[in-house]
Amino acid sequence: MAIVPAPAVELFPANLVRKEIKDERLFLEMTLSIVKGRELSQVAQTFINYYMQNK
């Protein structure tokens, strides 16, 4: 069992059971941190591009 933040429209494989938790005390904050002055790998840069387009 896991609690995973996911948008309501996200599709999950048929073998997973999804239950929505509704509670006004819960919120989601996403943060992305990188090391200043360090060059990113191509994989890391691709992830950041994806993250920024889908936030």
Backbone as JSON, one array per atom type, in Angstrom:
{
  "sequence": "MAIVPAPAVELFPANLVRKEIKDERLFLEMTLSIVKGRELSQVAQTFINYYMQNK",
  "N": [[0.85, -1.17, 0.0], [0.48, 2.26, -0.71], [0.62, 5.81, -0.45], [0.11, 8.05, -2.87], [0.57, 11.05, -4.54], [-1.53, 12.09, -7.13], [-2.95, 13.32, -10.13], [-6.49, 13.57, -10.72], [-7.19, 12.71, -13.25], [-5.25, 10.96, -14.04], [-4.24, 7.87, -15.4], [-4.18, 4.49, -14.27], [-2.59, 1.26, -14.13], [-4.59, -1.7, -14.67], [-4.32, -3.57, -12.64], [-3.93, -2.19, -10.31], [-5.42, -0.72, -7.44], [-7.22, 2.15, -6.94], [-7.88, 4.67, -4.63], [-9.46, 7.59, -3.65], [-8.48, 10.18, -1.47], [-10.16, 12.44, 0.38], [-9.74, 15.33, 2.01], [-9.71, 18.35, 3.59], [-7.5, 19.19, 4.99], [-5.29, 18.21, 3.79], [-2.69, 18.81, 1.44], [-0.71, 19.45, -1.5], [2.58, 20.1, -2.3], [4.98, 20.78, -4.62], [8.45, 20.58, -5.18], [11.46, 21.36, -6.8], [14.85, 20.86, -6.75], [18.14, 21.91, -7.55], [21.73, 21.66, -7.82], [23.56, 24.54, -7.54], [25.58, 25.88, -10.08], [26.47, 23.45, -11.02], [26.72, 21.35, -13.8], [24.02, 19.85, -15.49], [23.1, 16.46, -16.22], [22.07, 14.99, -19.36], [19.81, 13.41, -18.98], [18.83, 14.41, -16.54], [18.25, 17.05, -17.33], [16.27, 16.56, -19.23], [14.3, 15.49, -17.55], [13.74, 17.76, -15.96], [12.7, 19.47, -17.92], [10.37, 18.02, -18.61], [9.06, 18.04, -16.12], [8.6, 20.8, -15.75], [6.79, 21.3, -17.81], [4.63, 19.84, -17.05], [3.67, 20.59, -14.57]],
  "CA": [[0.0, 0.0, 0.0], [1.22, 3.51, -0.77], [-0.13, 7.04, -0.7], [0.82, 8.68, -3.97], [-0.19, 12.16, -5.11], [-1.76, 11.92, -8.56], [-4.13, 14.04, -10.6], [-7.69, 12.74, -10.87], [-7.29, 12.2, -14.61], [-4.16, 10.02, -14.33], [-4.64, 6.48, -15.57], [-3.36, 3.51, -13.58], [-2.79, -0.1, -14.65], [-5.8, -2.38, -14.18], [-4.03, -4.37, -11.44], [-3.81, -1.31, -9.15], [-6.67, -0.19, -6.92], [-7.06, 3.56, -6.62], [-8.88, 5.25, -3.73], [-9.22, 9.02, -3.46], [-8.57, 10.68, -0.1], [-10.65, 13.83, 0.39], [-9.58, 15.93, 3.34], [-9.27, 19.72, 3.39], [-6.22, 19.43, 5.66], [-4.21, 17.7, 2.94], [-2.32, 19.62, 0.29], [0.47, 18.97, -2.2], [3.51, 21.12, -2.74], [6.07, 20.14, -5.34], [9.66, 21.38, -5.22], [12.57, 20.79, -7.55], [16.1, 21.51, -6.34], [19.35, 21.53, -8.27], [22.95, 22.22, -7.23], [23.97, 25.72, -8.27], [26.9, 25.83, -10.69], [26.79, 22.1, -11.5], [26.08, 21.04, -15.06], [23.08, 18.73, -15.4], [23.16, 15.43, -17.25], [20.97, 15.08, -20.33], [18.64, 12.79, -18.35], [18.32, 15.37, -15.56], [17.66, 18.17, -18.06], [15.02, 16.06, -19.81], [13.34, 15.42, -16.46], [13.34, 19.13, -15.59], [11.81, 19.95, -18.99], [9.1, 17.33, -18.43], [8.48, 18.55, -14.86], [8.12, 22.18, -15.95], [5.66, 21.27, -18.73], [3.52, 19.08, -16.46], [3.41, 20.98, -13.18]],
  "C": [[0.89, 1.23, 0.0], [0.24, 4.66, -0.96], [0.7, 7.83, -1.7], [-0.01, 9.85, -4.49], [-0.32, 11.97, -6.62], [-3.0, 12.72, -8.96], [-5.29, 13.08, -10.85], [-7.78, 12.1, -12.25], [-6.2, 11.17, -14.95], [-4.68, 8.59, -14.39], [-3.65, 5.56, -14.88], [-3.59, 2.14, -14.21], [-3.99, -0.77, -13.97], [-5.56, -3.16, -12.89], [-3.8, -3.52, -10.19], [-5.19, -0.81, -8.75], [-6.41, 1.24, -6.47], [-8.21, 4.02, -5.73], [-8.5, 6.72, -3.51], [-9.41, 9.39, -1.99], [-9.01, 12.14, -0.19], [-10.59, 14.34, 1.81], [-9.0, 17.33, 3.14], [-7.95, 20.05, 4.08], [-5.03, 18.96, 4.84], [-3.95, 18.66, 1.79], [-1.02, 19.06, -0.29], [1.31, 20.15, -2.62], [4.69, 20.41, -3.39], [7.26, 21.1, -5.42], [10.72, 20.64, -5.99], [13.82, 21.56, -7.18], [17.25, 21.0, -7.19], [20.54, 22.2, -7.6], [23.43, 23.36, -8.12], [25.39, 25.54, -8.82], [27.32, 24.45, -11.19], [26.01, 21.82, -12.77], [25.2, 19.8, -14.9], [23.33, 17.73, -16.52], [21.99, 15.62, -18.2], [19.69, 14.5, -19.75], [18.01, 13.76, -17.36], [17.64, 16.55, -16.26], [16.33, 17.78, -18.7], [13.94, 15.97, -18.75], [12.84, 16.8, -16.07], [12.39, 19.7, -16.65], [10.43, 19.33, -18.86], [8.36, 17.89, -17.22], [7.87, 19.93, -15.08], [6.9, 22.23, -16.87], [4.43, 20.66, -18.08], [3.21, 19.46, -15.02], [2.05, 21.58, -13.02]]
}
